[in-house]
């Protein structure tokens, strides 16, 4: 199960990098809520809750492996074809981004009933632990991304992007580094909009869990997990389209500026990812059953 979970996380990271999708990146960073079983990493769960969670975990991973991983392989095939044929276009990456969003939406819908049931079983102490965990997360992100001059935020954002891209295409050339600097500067105070939106959503989520005995609790949790855009702050909603377009344009330009060696490295990484998926025993079993 752990290998499947790691493979899924790898896929999400690749989607957020290669498709330039900010929303998928946010989904990855919010896996503590999107995938409810990871809540146990920072909540003290009793034995009954852990036993229940283990059963649900097996069910969800079985569903994910048999129904979703084959779609990820198709997604990788499309991405590989784009790179091989020098067709990494804005339109193509936009399409891959939509497909990635659909994958996230399917997972959110699948795990919502489990999330509702798990959260409804929390006692007051566990809800307080969640509140403290959210507060700690907020302070950590504010310290890391906001408590510094804008110029430094821009520089560090560019540095993070370089570090994310390097494992996929190798050492960046100067035109690529310059393009990343332009991209980072164009986002301005995006850090502020992102963190405020994240905090807003966490506060709504916490308030809903505190009212977990109310009759509309399942519907409210479902909305928070499945329709996140509905709860975006006005500032984040305004910045989102620009952020996504800027990210896709960046990846298109970085690819256009790439050397043959960089493209070969990218294709090799895609092949490695495909092998990670196809080597999973659950995927082999699902294929044999068809």
N, C-alpha and C positions, 0 to 999 in steps of 0.2 A: 504493500500500500504506500509506503514511504517513497518508493521509486516512482510510482505513478504521480504522487503529489508533487515531487520535485520536477518531474517532466512537465507537468501542467504549469508550474511556476515559470519554468524555463520558456515555455511557449508564450506566456503572457509578457515576459520581459522582451522576448524577440519581437512580438507584435508592437509593443510600445516603442521600441527602438526603430525597427525597420519600416513600420507603417507610420511612424510619427504621430501616433494617436495619443493625445493628452488624456482623453477619457479612459483609455485602457491603462495608461500609466497610473491614473488615479485609482482604478480598480485594483491594480496590483498592490498599491500602497495601502489599500483599505481591505485587504484580504482577511484581516482580523474580524471583520463584520460580514463581508460577503460570504465567506466560508466559516460557518459558525463554530466548527469544532476547534479552530485555533484559539477561540476564546479561553480554552482551558490552559493556554500557555501563561495567562496572567490572572486567572480566577481560580480560587480554591474550590474545586468541585468535589462533591461527596461521591462515594462509591456507586450509588445508584445512578447518579447523573453520568458518571464515567462509563458505566456499563451500557446505559442507554445510548450514549454518544458513540461508543465503539460499534454498536450494531448499525446505527444510522450511517456512520462513516463508511463501513463496508458496502452498504447499499448504494450510497452516493458515488463511491469510487467505481463500483461495478457499472453503474449507469454511465458514468463519465467515460470509462474506458471503452465500453461497447458501442456507445452512440456518438461521442464527441471526438475522440482521438482520430477516427477515420476522417472526419472533416478537417482536422488540423493537418493531416497528411496532404489532403487535397489543397489546402491553403498554402502549404510549403511548396507544393508542386508549382502552383501559380507564381509564387514569389521567385522560385528558382528560374522559371521560364523567363520572367521579366529581366532578371539579371543576365542570364545567358544571352538573350537577344538584344541587350542594350535598350530595353524598353521600360526602364524605370521612370515612368511619367507621373505627373501629378494625378491624372485621371486614374491610372492604374493603382497607385498607392491609396487614393481615395476609396477605390473599390475594396482593396484589402482592409482598409480601416473599417469600412461598414461591416465587412464580414467578421472582423474581430469584435466589434461592438455586439453583433448578433450572438457571437459565442459567449460573451460575458452575460448577455441578457438571458440566454438559455440556462446558464448555471444559476443565476439569481433566482429564476423561476423554480428551478429544480429544488434548491435548498431552502426556499422560503418556508414551507411547512415545518421543516425541522428546526429552523431558526425560531419560528413562533413557539413551537412546543418547548424547545430548550429554554428560551428566555422566560416563558411563563412559569417555569419551574424554579427560577431563581428566588432565593430568599433576600431579605433586605440587606444582609451583609454582603452578598455577592453583587447586588446592584451598587452598593457603596464602593466596592472594589472596582467595578467598571467605571464609576464616576471618577475615582482617583486615577485610574489608568488613562482615561481620556484627558484629564487635567494635566497629567505628566506628559502625555504625548503633545498636547498643545504648547506647553512651556518649552519642551525640547525643540519643536519645530520653529517656534518664535525666536528662540535663542540662535538657532542655526541659520535661519533664512531671513529674519527680519531685523534683528538687533545689530545692524551694520549699515553703513552708507549704501545708497543705491548703486554707486559705482562698483563697490565691492560685490554686491549681490550679482551684478551683471557679469563681473569677472569670474566669480565662483560658479555661476550657472554655465558659462562657457566651458570652464574647466571640467565640470561634471559631464557635460556632453562629450567632450573629447575622450574622457575616460570610459564612457559607455560605448563609444564607437570603436575605440582602438582594438578591443578583443575581436571585433567582427571584421574589420578591414585592415588592421595593422596600423603602423605609424602613419599619422596624417601628414600630408604635405602642407606647405604654407598657404596656398589658395584655400584649402579646406579649413585650415585654422582661422583664416581671415573671414571666411563665410560664417563660421560658427560665432565669431565675435559680433558680426552684423546681426545674426539671428538673435543672440542673447540681448543685445541692446534694444532690438525692436520690441521685446516683450516688456521692457520697462519695469513697472512695479507688479508684475504678474505674481510674484511670491506673496504679496500682501493679499491679493484677491483670492488666490488659491487657499491660503491658510485660513482666512476669514470664512470662506465658504465651507471648508472642512470642519472648522469649529462649529459653525452654524448647524451643519448636518449632525454632528456628534451630539450637540445639545438637544436637538429634536429627537434623536434616537434615544438618548438617556431619559428625557421626559416621558417618552412613550413607554419605555420599559418600567419606569417608576409607576406607571398607570396600567400595569400588565393585567390587572384583574378586571379592567373595563371590557365591556362586550365587544367594542370595536377594535380591540388590541390586534387581532390577526390582520385586519384590513390596514391598519396604520403601519404595522411593521412591513407588510407586503409592499405598501406604497414607498416606504423609505428605502427598501432594498431594490425594488424593481423600477421605480420611476424617480430616480435621483434628480434628474433635471428639473422636475417640478419644484424642488426645494432649493435650487440654486439661489444665491444672493443676486440682486440686480447687477452688482459690480462684476461678479464672476460671469454671469450670463453674457454681459457685454464683452468681456475679455475672451471668452471661450473660443468663439469663431476665429478670431485673429490668432489665437495661440495655436489652434489646430492647423490652420492654413499655413502659418509660419513654419510649423514643425514639418509638415509634408513637403513644403517647398525646400526646406533645408536638406532633407534626405535626398530629394531629387537632384539638387545641385551638388551635394557631396558625392553622389554616385557619378554624376557627369564629370566631375573633376578627378575621379579615381583612376588609378593606374591598373594595368592588367593584373599585376601582382595583388593589388587590393581586391579586385573582383574575384580572382581565384580563391583568395582567402575567404571571402564572403560565401562563395559557393561551397567551399569545404565546410564552413560552419553550418550552413543549411543542411548539408548532407549528414553531418554529425547529429544534428537535431532530429532529422528523420530517423536515423538509426536508433537514437534514444527511445523514440516512440515505438518503432517496429520491434525492438528487442523486449518490450514489456510483455511478460507472460500473459497478462490479462487480454492484451490485444491479440496475441496469437490464439488464445482460446476462443475469443470472440470470432475470429476469422475462421477457425476450424468448425465452429458451430453453424456457420452459414451454409 
